[in-house]
Amino acid sequence: MMKKGQADIAYEYLKEAIINKVFFPGNRLIEEDIVRETGVSRTSVRTALNRLRYEGIVEGTPNRGMMVTRFHPNDIKSVFQIRESLEVGAFSLAIERISPAAVDRMREYNEELRKVSENFSISDFVKYNRSFHWEIALASGNRYYQKYLDEVYNTIAVCLLFYNSSMDDQRSVKLHEDLIRAIEEKDFMAGKQAIIADNYVAVEDSGFTG
């Protein structure tokens, strides 16, 4: 196994801290504190912060300081628009090559999402929802779809954790069922419509349909 670089250690620490609500939108990210928590160099911390800024999760500059991004309505709608486009593209490739084992995993993740509805937890929803959609990215076999969807999913995790107002994910569960059915029937148009509807539901639950 390849040893993680210092910048990777700092990046994963910061990403997990933001996703787990250790840091909230608008919180300053102090380089000295991150160095102390991770044991990596200040240069590595800055590299990690710049990577997160590229992904849209933090904002600011190293000289003036960085903070967790405050997402505005248009930001949230825009990131889901990008997710929709990338997912439809990945799905167009995955539908012909996804394995039965991957479809079974999607069904298992969706069942976990159904259970989440009984005692709603947005953090569990984010985890299982990402795992469900990531199977399509993997099945696409396209590393660029995987790279950019990974970045978008990181940003969406923050959006959902801090801005999602729903206490019920049943609409997403139903749309995921539609998507699985489209895969099994190799019906690209039905799958595309399920992806579009699922993204709309996510934006609507954030209260930013506009």
Secondary structure, 3 states (H helix, E strand, C coil): CCCCCHHHHHHHHHHHHHHCCCCCCCCEECHHHHHHHHCCCHHHHHHHHHHHHHCCCEEEECCCEEEECCCCHHHHHHHHHHHHHHHHHHHHHHCCCCCHHHHHHHHHHHHHHHHHHHCCCHHHHHHHHHHHHHHHHHHHCCHHHHHHHHHHHHHHHHHHHHHCCCCCCHHHHHHHHHHHHHHHHCCHHHHHHHHHHHHHHHHHHCCCCC
